């Protein structure tokens, strides 16, 4: 149990509470005009801009990413590719909520994030604690995207369908569907949550992110579940 607790950071608890209680609660008590309106759009855009600030103020000599058990490392900027794509995707959604063409401005944000990655060697460096705070709003926004995506997937493929599969002769196909589903969600999580947090404050990859993803997935399902019951 202590190993599980040591794998978590305060951000994981905040994100779990957001997904399990706060975000679905806001959806339950507010209208789509609020959750998908200009105020939400402004919050999303600000969150993406904070990520760019984090990219611009991280140390240029961050440790590399371990890519093998033999200790081989790759430059940390390889994580930036998925993150820059995520920033462009999320910011485009924010601009759309503001009633602005999100595609063109999302491309500008994409370029800005790329410049920040290159320019950080000439800019002041913020302490890791501050960089972690800068990316927290983005991970909360991204977590809401993740929960919506998960809800759509679960709505299209109900658990009862898989249960019926496993009770017949196609248990192998049901297992394949589950693996593909979890793999897709893990990719989404890596792009929208792992990448910004790893660039903000690098950690060793491995067990801790598996634990965090499990908590993230559980919190998402709890939020989706009780919101579905209210609906």
Secondary structure, DSSP 8 states (H G I E B T S, - for coil): -HHHHHT--HHHHHHHHIIIIIHHHHHHHS-HHHHTSHHHHHHHHHHHHHHHHHHHTS-TT---EE-STT--EE-GGGGHHHHHHHHHHHHHHHHHHTTS-HHHHHHHHHHHHHHHHHHGGGS----HHHHHHHHHHHHHHHHHHHHHHHHHHHHHS-HHHHHHHHTTT-HHHHHHHHHHHHHHHHHHHIIIIIHHHHHHS----SHHHHHHHHHHHHHHHHHHHHHHHH-
